Amino acid sequence: MSTIKWSIFCLAIVGFALTWILSLSISAVHAAHAFSTFREFESLELIDQAKLSTLKETPGYENYSVYGRMYNIGSLDHHGFRFSLFISFCFVLIAILSLTIRVSTRALKRE
């Protein structure tokens, strides 16, 4: 009975760790893809530097960055972080509940 409790606890902790590792990995892959796409657009001269410098002189666009805009597509850092935080909270809740649940020995003896 105790082994069931501890195995659920251990699986919940492993799930918690894997959730964060997966979240960080996805964020890193997204950043690398945004950067490589930006470099590809630069090498193909699809980004007009003259228009970009004119845009940066416009009030409100002084810190405009094409790479920054590509990086923010989908708001992965914002939404991905919230989703992984929610899933991690669920795993922690499962781990805490697994330690507080009492298994009835009568129910196990009937089987």
The first five atom37 places (N, CA, C, CB, O) and aatype in JSON, in Angstrom:
{
  "aatype": [12, 15, 16, 9, 11, 17, 15, 9, 13, 4, 10, 0, 9, 19, 7, 13, 0, 10, 16, 17, 9, 10, 15, 10, 15, 9, 15, 0, 19, 8, 0, 0, 8, 0, 13, 15, 16, 13, 1, 6, 13, 6, 15, 10, 6, 10, 9, 3, 5, 0, 11, 10, 15, 16, 10, 11, 6, 16, 14, 7, 18, 6, 2, 18, 15, 19, 18, 7, 1, 12, 18, 2, 9, 7, 15, 10, 3, 8, 8, 7, 13, 1, 13, 15, 10, 13, 9, 15, 13, 4, 13, 19, 10, 9, 0, 9, 10, 15, 10, 16, 9, 1, 19, 15, 16, 1, 0, 10, 11, 1, 6],
  "atom_mask": [
    [1, 1, 1, 1, 1],
    [1, 1, 1, 1, 1],
    [1, 1, 1, 1, 1],
    [1, 1, 1, 1, 1],
    [1, 1, 1, 1, 1],
    [1, 1, 1, 1, 1],
    [1, 1, 1, 1, 1],
    [1, 1, 1, 1, 1],
    [1, 1, 1, 1, 1],
    [1, 1, 1, 1, 1],
    [1, 1, 1, 1, 1],
    [1, 1, 1, 1, 1],
    [1, 1, 1, 1, 1],
    [1, 1, 1, 1, 1],
    [1, 1, 1, 0, 1],
    [1, 1, 1, 1, 1],
    [1, 1, 1, 1, 1],
    [1, 1, 1, 1, 1],
    [1, 1, 1, 1, 1],
    [1, 1, 1, 1, 1],
    [1, 1, 1, 1, 1],
    [1, 1, 1, 1, 1],
    [1, 1, 1, 1, 1],
    [1, 1, 1, 1, 1],
    [1, 1, 1, 1, 1],
    [1, 1, 1, 1, 1],
    [1, 1, 1, 1, 1],
    [1, 1, 1, 1, 1],
    [1, 1, 1, 1, 1],
    [1, 1, 1, 1, 1],
    [1, 1, 1, 1, 1],
    [1, 1, 1, 1, 1],
    [1, 1, 1, 1, 1],
    [1, 1, 1, 1, 1],
    [1, 1, 1, 1, 1],
    [1, 1, 1, 1, 1],
    [1, 1, 1, 1, 1],
    [1, 1, 1, 1, 1],
    [1, 1, 1, 1, 1],
    [1, 1, 1, 1, 1],
    [1, 1, 1, 1, 1],
    [1, 1, 1, 1, 1],
    [1, 1, 1, 1, 1],
    [1, 1, 1, 1, 1],
    [1, 1, 1, 1, 1],
    [1, 1, 1, 1, 1],
    [1, 1, 1, 1, 1],
    [1, 1, 1, 1, 1],
    [1, 1, 1, 1, 1],
    [1, 1, 1, 1, 1],
    [1, 1, 1, 1, 1],
    [1, 1, 1, 1, 1],
    [1, 1, 1, 1, 1],
    [1, 1, 1, 1, 1],
    [1, 1, 1, 1, 1],
    [1, 1, 1, 1, 1],
    [1, 1, 1, 1, 1],
    [1, 1, 1, 1, 1],
    [1, 1, 1, 1, 1],
    [1, 1, 1, 0, 1],
    [1, 1, 1, 1, 1],
    [1, 1, 1, 1, 1],
    [1, 1, 1, 1, 1],
    [1, 1, 1, 1, 1],
    [1, 1, 1, 1, 1],
    [1, 1, 1, 1, 1],
    [1, 1, 1, 1, 1],
    [1, 1, 1, 0, 1],
    [1, 1, 1, 1, 1],
    [1, 1, 1, 1, 1],
    [1, 1, 1, 1, 1],
    [1, 1, 1, 1, 1],
    [1, 1, 1, 1, 1],
    [1, 1, 1, 0, 1],
    [1, 1, 1, 1, 1],
    [1, 1, 1, 1, 1],
    [1, 1, 1, 1, 1],
    [1, 1, 1, 1, 1],
    [1, 1, 1, 1, 1],
    [1, 1, 1, 0, 1],
    [1, 1, 1, 1, 1],
    [1, 1, 1, 1, 1],
    [1, 1, 1, 1, 1],
    [1, 1, 1, 1, 1],
    [1, 1, 1, 1, 1],
    [1, 1, 1, 1, 1],
    [1, 1, 1, 1, 1],
    [1, 1, 1, 1, 1],
    [1, 1, 1, 1, 1],
    [1, 1, 1, 1, 1],
    [1, 1, 1, 1, 1],
    [1, 1, 1, 1, 1],
    [1, 1, 1, 1, 1],
    [1, 1, 1, 1, 1],
    [1, 1, 1, 1, 1],
    [1, 1, 1, 1, 1],
    [1, 1, 1, 1, 1],
    [1, 1, 1, 1, 1],
    [1, 1, 1, 1, 1],
    [1, 1, 1, 1, 1],
    [1, 1, 1, 1, 1],
    [1, 1, 1, 1, 1],
    [1, 1, 1, 1, 1],
    [1, 1, 1, 1, 1],
    [1, 1, 1, 1, 1],
    [1, 1, 1, 1, 1],
    [1, 1, 1, 1, 1],
    [1, 1, 1, 1, 1],
    [1, 1, 1, 1, 1],
    [1, 1, 1, 1, 1],
    [1, 1, 1, 1, 1]
  ],
  "atom_positions": [
    [[0.83, -1.19, 0.0], [0.0, 0.0, 0.0], [0.87, 1.25, 0.0], [-0.94, 0.0, 1.2], [0.58, 2.24, -0.68]],
    [[1.91, 1.17, 0.76], [2.82, 2.3, 0.83], [3.56, 2.48, -0.49], [3.82, 2.1, 1.98], [3.88, 3.6, -0.89]],
    [[3.82, 1.38, -1.17], [4.53, 1.5, -2.45], [3.69, 2.18, -3.51], [4.95, 0.12, -2.94], [4.21, 2.89, -4.37]],
    [[2.37, 1.97, -3.46], [1.49, 2.65, -4.41], [1.55, 4.15, -4.19], [0.04, 2.15, -4.29], [1.65, 4.93, -5.14]],
    [[1.5, 4.54, -2.93], [1.55, 5.95, -2.58], [2.85, 6.6, -3.06], [1.41, 6.12, -1.07], [2.83, 7.67, -3.67]],
    [[3.96, 5.93, -2.79], [5.26, 6.49, -3.15], [5.5, 6.44, -4.66], [6.37, 5.75, -2.43], [6.18, 7.31, -5.2]],
    [[4.97, 5.44, -5.33], [5.14, 5.4, -6.78], [4.36, 6.52, -7.45], [4.7, 4.03, -7.33], [4.84, 7.12, -8.41]],
    [[3.14, 6.8, -6.97], [2.38, 7.93, -7.52], [3.1, 9.23, -7.22], [0.95, 7.96, -6.93], [3.17, 10.11, -8.08]],
    [[3.63, 9.36, -6.03], [4.37, 10.57, -5.65], [5.58, 10.76, -6.57], [4.83, 10.48, -4.17], [5.81, 11.86, -7.07]],
    [[6.35, 9.69, -6.77], [7.54, 9.79, -7.62], [7.18, 10.1, -9.07], [8.34, 8.48, -7.56], [7.86, 10.9, -9.71]],
    [[6.12, 9.49, -9.59], [5.69, 9.78, -10.96], [5.23, 11.23, -11.1], [4.57, 8.82, -11.38], [5.45, 11.85, -12.13]],
    [[4.58, 11.75, -10.07], [4.14, 13.14, -10.12], [5.35, 14.09, -10.12], [3.22, 13.46, -8.93], [5.34, 15.09, -10.84]],
    [[6.36, 13.79, -9.34], [7.57, 14.63, -9.31], [8.3, 14.56, -10.65], [8.5, 14.19, -8.16], [8.8, 15.57, -11.14]],
    [[8.37, 13.37, -11.24], [8.99, 13.22, -12.56], [8.19, 14.0, -13.61], [9.08, 11.72, -12.96], [8.77, 14.65, -14.47]],
    [[6.87, 13.94, -13.53], [6.02, 14.71, -14.44], [6.25, 16.2, -14.29], [0.0, 0.0, 0.0], [6.28, 16.93, -15.28]],
    [[6.4, 16.66, -13.05], [6.68, 18.07, -12.78], [7.99, 18.49, -13.44], [6.74, 18.34, -11.25], [8.05, 19.52, -14.11]],
    [[9.04, 17.69, -13.26], [10.34, 18.02, -13.83], [10.3, 17.99, -15.37], [11.42, 17.04, -13.31], [10.84, 18.88, -16.02]],
    [[9.65, 16.99, -15.93], [9.58, 16.88, -17.39], [8.77, 18.02, -18.0], [8.96, 15.55, -17.78], [9.05, 18.47, -19.11]],
    [[7.76, 18.5, -17.28], [6.97, 19.63, -17.77], [7.85, 20.85, -17.93], [5.81, 19.94, -16.82], [7.77, 21.55, -18.95]],
    [[8.69, 21.14, -16.94], [9.56, 22.31, -17.03], [10.66, 22.13, -18.07], [10.2, 22.6, -15.67], [10.98, 23.07, -18.79]],
    [[11.22, 20.93, -18.16], [12.25, 20.68, -19.17], [11.67, 20.84, -20.57], [12.86, 19.26, -18.99], [12.3, 21.45, -21.44]],
    [[10.49, 20.3, -20.79], [9.84, 20.42, -22.09], [9.5, 21.88, -22.42], [8.57, 19.56, -22.13], [9.68, 22.32, -23.55]],
    [[9.02, 22.61, -21.43], [8.69, 24.01, -21.64], [9.92, 24.83, -22.02], [8.04, 24.59, -20.38], [9.87, 25.65, -22.94]],
    [[11.01, 24.62, -21.32], [12.24, 25.35, -21.62], [12.8, 24.95, -22.98], [13.29, 25.1, -20.53], [13.33, 25.79, -23.71]],
    [[12.69, 23.67, -23.33], [13.19, 23.21, -24.63], [12.39, 23.81, -25.77], [13.13, 21.68, -24.7], [12.97, 24.24, -26.77]],
    [[11.08, 23.84, -25.63], [10.24, 24.4, -26.69], [10.53, 25.89, -26.85], [8.74, 24.19, -26.36], [10.58, 26.4, -27.97]],
    [[10.73, 26.59, -25.74], [11.05, 28.01, -25.81], [12.39, 28.25, -26.51], [11.09, 28.62, -24.4], [12.51, 29.18, -27.31]],
    [[13.37, 27.41, -26.23], [14.69, 27.55, -26.87], [14.62, 27.25, -28.37], [15.71, 26.63, -26.2], [15.25, 27.94, -29.17]],
    [[13.86, 26.24, -28.75], [13.7, 25.9, -30.17], [12.99, 27.04, -30.9], [12.92, 24.57, -30.34], [13.35, 27.38, -32.03]],
    [[11.99, 27.63, -30.26], [11.26, 28.75, -30.87], [12.19, 29.95, -31.08], [10.07, 29.15, -29.99], [12.14, 30.59, -32.13]],
    [[13.03, 30.24, -30.09], [13.96, 31.37, -30.21], [14.97, 31.12, -31.33], [14.7, 31.61, -28.88], [15.29, 32.03, -32.1]],
    [[15.48, 29.9, -31.42], [16.44, 29.57, -32.48], [15.79, 29.65, -33.86], [17.02, 28.17, -32.25], [16.41, 30.13, -34.81]],
    [[14.56, 29.2, -33.97], [13.86, 29.25, -35.25], [13.58, 30.7, -35.66], [12.55, 28.46, -35.18], [13.72, 31.05, -36.83]],
    [[13.19, 31.53, -34.71], [12.94, 32.94, -35.02], [14.22, 33.63, -35.49], [12.35, 33.68, -33.79], [14.2, 34.42, -36.43]],
    [[15.33, 33.33, -34.83], [16.61, 33.94, -35.2], [17.06, 33.47, -36.58], [17.68, 33.62, -34.15], [17.52, 34.27, -37.39]],
    [[16.93, 32.17, -36.86], [17.36, 31.67, -38.17], [16.47, 32.21, -39.29], [17.34, 30.14, -38.19], [16.96, 32.47, -40.4]],
    [[15.19, 32.37, -39.02], [14.29, 32.96, -40.02], [14.67, 34.41, -40.28], [12.83, 32.85, -39.56], [14.67, 34.86, -41.43]],
    [[14.98, 35.15, -39.22], [15.4, 36.53, -39.36], [16.68, 36.62, -40.2], [15.63, 37.17, -37.98], [16.77, 37.47, -41.09]],
    [[17.66, 35.76, -39.92], [18.91, 35.76, -40.69], [18.68, 35.38, -42.15], [19.93, 34.8, -40.06], [19.31, 35.92, -43.05]],
    [[17.77, 34.44, -42.37], [17.45, 34.05, -43.75], [16.82, 35.23, -44.5], [16.49, 32.84, -43.76], [17.18, 35.48, -45.65]],
    [[15.9, 35.94, -43.87], [15.28, 37.11, -44.5], [16.32, 38.19, -44.78], [14.16, 37.67, -43.62], [16.26, 38.86, -45.8]],
    [[17.27, 38.35, -43.87], [18.34, 39.32, -44.09], [19.22, 38.91, -45.27], [19.2, 39.48, -42.83], [19.57, 39.75, -46.1]],
    [[19.58, 37.63, -45.35], [20.47, 37.18, -46.41], [19.79, 37.24, -47.78], [20.94, 35.76, -46.13], [20.45, 37.46, -48.8]],
    [[18.48, 37.05, -47.82], [17.73, 37.15, -49.07], [17.32, 38.59, -49.39], [16.5, 36.27, -49.01], [16.66, 38.86, -50.4]],
    [[17.73, 39.5, -48.52], [17.43, 40.93, -48.66], [15.93, 41.2, -48.75], [18.13, 41.49, -49.9], [15.48, 42.04, -49.53]],
    [[15.17, 40.48, -47.93], [13.73, 40.69, -47.87], [13.38, 41.79, -46.87], [13.01, 39.39, -47.5], [12.25, 42.27, -46.84]],
    [[14.35, 42.18, -46.04], [14.15, 43.25, -45.07], [14.78, 44.5, -45.64], [14.76, 42.88, -43.68], [16.0, 44.55, -45.85]],
    [[13.98, 45.5, -45.88], [14.46, 46.76, -46.45], [15.01, 47.63, -45.32], [13.31, 47.5, -47.21], [14.26, 48.19, -44.53]],
    [[16.34, 47.72, -45.27], [16.99, 48.46, -44.18], [16.67, 49.96, -44.24], [18.51, 48.26, -44.25], [16.61, 50.62, -43.2]],
    [[16.46, 50.51, -45.43], [16.13, 51.94, -45.55], [14.76, 52.23, -44.93], [16.14, 52.38, -47.05], [14.6, 53.2, -44.19]],
    [[13.78, 51.37, -45.23], [12.45, 51.54, -44.64], [12.49, 51.3, -43.14], [11.45, 50.6, -45.29], [11.78, 51.96, -42.38]],
    [[13.32, 50.36, -42.72], [13.43, 50.06, -41.3], [14.05, 51.23, -40.53], [14.26, 48.8, -41.09], [13.6, 51.55, -39.43]],
    [[15.06, 51.86, -41.1], [15.67, 53.02, -40.43], [14.71, 54.21, -40.41], [16.98, 53.41, -41.13], [14.7, 54.98, -39.45]],
    [[13.91, 54.37, -41.47], [12.89, 55.43, -41.48], [11.82, 55.15, -40.42], [12.23, 55.53, -42.89], [11.35, 56.07, -39.75]],
    [[11.44, 53.89, -40.29], [10.44, 53.51, -39.28], [10.96, 53.78, -37.87], [10.07, 52.03, -39.43], [10.2, 54.21, -37.0]],
    [[12.25, 53.54, -37.64], [12.82, 53.75, -36.31], [12.88, 55.23, -35.93], [14.22, 53.16, -36.24], [13.01, 55.56, -34.75]],
    [[12.77, 56.11, -36.91], [12.74, 57.54, -36.63], [11.33, 58.02, -36.28], [13.28, 58.33, -37.82], [11.16, 59.14, -35.8]],
    [[10.33, 57.19, -36.52], [8.94, 57.52, -36.22], [8.71, 57.41, -34.72], [7.97, 56.6, -36.99], [9.13, 56.43, -34.1]],
    [[8.04, 58.39, -34.12], [7.75, 58.3, -32.68], [6.93, 57.06, -32.35], [7.0, 59.56, -32.21], [5.94, 56.74, -33.01]],
    [[7.37, 56.37, -31.32], [6.7, 55.13, -30.9], [7.33, 53.88, -31.47], [0.0, 0.0, 0.0], [7.04, 52.78, -31.01]],
    [[8.19, 54.02, -32.46], [8.85, 52.87, -33.11], [10.37, 52.93, -32.97], [8.46, 52.81, -34.58], [11.08, 52.3, -33.75]],
    [[10.87, 53.68, -32.0], [12.32, 53.85, -31.85], [13.04, 52.52, -31.59], [12.61, 54.83, -30.72], [14.16, 52.31, -32.06]],
    [[12.41, 51.65, -30.85], [13.04, 50.36, -30.49], [12.49, 49.19, -31.31], [12.84, 50.08, -29.0], [12.53, 48.05, -30.86]],
    [[11.97, 49.48, -32.5], [11.38, 48.43, -33.33], [12.45, 47.44, -33.77], [10.67, 49.04, -34.57], [13.55, 47.82, -34.19]],
    [[12.12, 46.16, -33.67], [13.05, 45.1, -34.04], [12.3, 44.03, -34.83], [13.73, 44.49, -32.79], [11.31, 43.48, -34.35]],
    [[12.78, 43.74, -36.02], [12.15, 42.7, -36.83], [12.33, 41.34, -36.15], [12.76, 42.67, -38.27], [11.4, 40.54, -36.1]],
    [[13.52, 41.11, -35.62], [13.76, 39.84, -34.91], [12.84, 39.75, -33.68], [15.25, 39.73, -34.47], [12.28, 38.69, -33.41]],
    [[12.68, 40.84, -32.96], [11.8, 40.83, -31.79], [10.36, 40.52, -32.15], [0.0, 0.0, 0.0], [9.67, 39.81, -31.42]],
    [[9.91, 41.05, -33.28], [8.55, 40.76, -33.73], [8.41, 39.29, -34.13], [8.17, 41.67, -34.91], [7.39, 38.66, -33.84]],
    [[9.43, 38.74, -34.78], [9.38, 37.32, -35.15], [9.41, 36.43, -33.91], [10.55, 36.96, -36.07], [8.75, 35.39, -33.87]],
    [[10.17, 36.85, -32.91], [10.27, 36.07, -31.68], [8.94, 36.05, -30.93], [11.37, 36.64, -30.77], [8.6, 35.05, -30.3]],
    [[8.19, 37.14, -31.01], [6.93, 37.24, -30.26], [5.74, 36.62, -30.98], [6.63, 38.67, -29.96], [4.63, 36.66, -30.47]],
    [[5.95, 36.06, -32.16], [4.85, 35.42, -32.88], [4.32, 34.27, -32.02], [5.3, 34.9, -34.29], [5.07, 33.39, -31.61]],
    [[3.04, 34.3, -31.75], [2.41, 33.25, -30.96], [2.53, 33.46, -29.46], [0.0, 0.0, 0.0], [1.91, 32.72, -28.7]],
    [[3.3, 34.43, -29.03], [3.51, 34.71, -27.6], [3.84, 33.43, -26.84], [2.26, 35.38, -26.99], [3.27, 33.15, -25.78]],
    [[4.76, 32.66, -27.39], [5.08, 31.36, -26.8], [5.63, 31.48, -25.39], [6.08, 30.63, -27.67], [5.29, 30.67, -24.53]],
    [[6.45, 32.47, -25.13], [7.0, 32.62, -23.79], [5.9, 32.94, -22.78], [8.06, 33.72, -23.76], [5.94, 32.46, -21.65]],
    [[4.94, 33.73, -23.19], [3.86, 34.11, -22.27], [2.88, 32.96, -22.05], [3.11, 35.34, -22.81], [2.67, 32.54, -20.92]],
    [[2.3, 32.45, -23.13], [1.28, 31.4, -23.01], [1.9, 30.05, -22.62], [0.51, 31.27, -24.32], [1.31, 29.3, -21.84]],
    [[3.06, 29.75, -23.17], [3.72, 28.49, -22.83], [4.1, 28.43, -21.36], [0.0, 0.0, 0.0], [3.98, 27.38, -20.73]],
    [[4.56, 29.56, -20.82], [4.92, 29.6, -19.4], [3.69, 29.38, -18.53], [5.59, 30.93, -19.05], [3.74, 28.62, -17.56]],
    [[2.59, 30.04, -18.87], [1.37, 29.87, -18.07], [0.85, 28.44, -18.15], [0.28, 30.85, -18.55], [0.41, 27.89, -17.14]],
    [[0.89, 27.84, -19.33], [0.42, 26.47, -19.49], [1.29, 25.51, -18.69], [0.4, 26.07, -20.97], [0.77, 24.64, -17.99]],
    [[2.61, 25.66, -18.78], [3.5, 24.76, -18.03], [3.37, 24.99, -16.53], [4.96, 24.96, -18.48], [3.52, 24.05, -15.76]],
    [[3.1, 26.22, -16.11], [2.87, 26.5, -14.7], [1.62, 25.79, -14.2], [2.76, 28.01, -14.47], [1.61, 25.22, -13.1]],
    [[0.56, 25.81, -14.99], [-0.68, 25.13, -14.62], [-0.47, 23.61, -14.54], [-1.78, 25.46, -15.63], [-0.9, 22.98, -13.57]],
    [[0.18, 23.04, -15.54], [0.42, 21.59, -15.54], [1.32, 21.2, -14.37], [1.05, 21.14, -16.88], [1.08, 20.17, -13.74]],
    [[2.34, 22.0, -14.08], [3.23, 21.71, -12.95], [2.48, 21.77, -11.64], [4.4, 22.69, -12.93], [2.7, 20.94, -10.76]],
    [[1.58, 22.74, -11.51], [0.76, 22.83, -10.3], [-0.08, 21.58, -10.14], [-0.14, 24.08, -10.34], [-0.24, 21.07, -9.02]],
    [[-0.63, 21.06, -11.24], [-1.42, 19.82, -11.18], [-0.56, 18.65, -10.71], [-2.03, 19.5, -12.56], [-1.02, 17.84, -9.9]],
    [[0.67, 18.55, -11.2], [1.55, 17.47, -10.77], [1.89, 17.59, -9.28], [2.83, 17.46, -11.6], [1.94, 16.58, -8.57]],
    [[2.13, 18.8, -8.81], [2.43, 19.0, -7.38], [1.21, 18.63, -6.54], [2.85, 20.46, -7.1], [1.35, 18.01, -5.49]],
    [[0.03, 19.01, -7.0], [-1.21, 18.66, -6.3], [-1.39, 17.15, -6.23], [-2.42, 19.31, -6.98], [-1.77, 16.62, -5.19]],
    [[-1.12, 16.47, -7.32], [-1.21, 15.0, -7.33], [-0.2, 14.41, -6.35], [-0.97, 14.44, -8.75], [-0.52, 13.46, -5.64]],
    [[1.02, 14.97, -6.31], [2.03, 14.46, -5.4], [1.6, 14.64, -3.94], [3.38, 15.17, -5.64], [1.76, 13.73, -3.12]],
    [[1.04, 15.79, -3.62], [0.59, 16.03, -2.24], [-0.58, 15.13, -1.89], [0.2, 17.51, -2.05], [-0.63, 14.55, -0.81]],
    [[-1.53, 15.01, -2.81], [-2.69, 14.15, -2.54], [-2.3, 12.68, -2.43], [-3.73, 14.33, -3.64], [-2.92, 11.93, -1.67]],
    [[-1.3, 12.27, -3.18], [-0.9, 10.86, -3.12], [-0.34, 10.51, -1.75], [0.14, 10.55, -4.2], [-0.44, 9.36, -1.33]],
    [[0.25, 11.47, -1.07], [0.79, 11.19, 0.27], [-0.29, 11.23, 1.35], [1.88, 12.19, 0.61], [-0.1, 10.67, 2.43]],
    [[-1.41, 11.88, 1.07], [-2.45, 12.0, 2.09], [-3.55, 10.95, 1.95], [-3.06, 13.36, 2.02], [-4.34, 10.77, 2.88]],
    [[-3.6, 10.27, 0.83], [-4.65, 9.26, 0.62], [-4.33, 8.0, 1.42], [-4.8, 8.92, -0.88], [-3.2, 7.51, 1.42]],
    [[-5.34, 7.51, 2.1], [-5.18, 6.26, 2.84], [-5.88, 5.16, 2.06], [-5.76, 6.36, 4.3], [-7.03, 5.32, 1.64]],
    [[-5.2, 4.06, 1.87], [-5.76, 2.93, 1.14], [-6.33, 1.97, 2.16], [-4.68, 2.24, 0.24], [-5.65, 1.58, 3.11]],
    [[-7.57, 1.58, 1.97], [-8.23, 0.66, 2.9], [-7.73, -0.75, 2.65], [-9.77, 0.73, 2.74], [-7.7, -1.23, 1.52]],
    [[-7.33, -1.41, 3.73], [-6.85, -2.8, 3.59], [-8.01, -3.75, 3.38], [-6.05, -3.22, 4.83], [-7.83, -4.81, 2.78]],
    [[-9.2, -3.4, 3.85], [-10.36, -4.26, 3.64], [-10.69, -4.37, 2.16], [-11.57, -3.72, 4.42], [-11.02, -5.45, 1.68]],
    [[-10.6, -3.28, 1.44], [-10.9, -3.3, 0.02], [-9.89, -4.17, -0.73], [-10.9, -1.88, -0.55], [-10.24, -4.84, -1.71]],
    [[-8.65, -4.17, -0.28], [-7.64, -4.98, -0.95], [-7.8, -6.46, -0.62], [-6.25, -4.51, -0.57], [-7.47, -7.31, -1.45]],
    [[-8.28, -6.8, 0.59], [-8.44, -8.2, 0.99], [-9.58, -8.86, 0.25], [-8.66, -8.29, 2.48], [-9.54, -10.07, 0.04]],
    [[-10.62, -8.12, -0.15], [-11.76, -8.69, -0.85], [-11.39, -9.22, -2.22], [-12.85, -7.67, -0.98], [-12.01, -10.16, -2.72]],
    [[-10.4, -8.62, -2.83], [-10.03, -9.02, -4.2], [-9.24, -10.24, -4.2], [-9.27, -7.97, -4.89], [-8.84, -10.71, -5.26]]
  ]
}
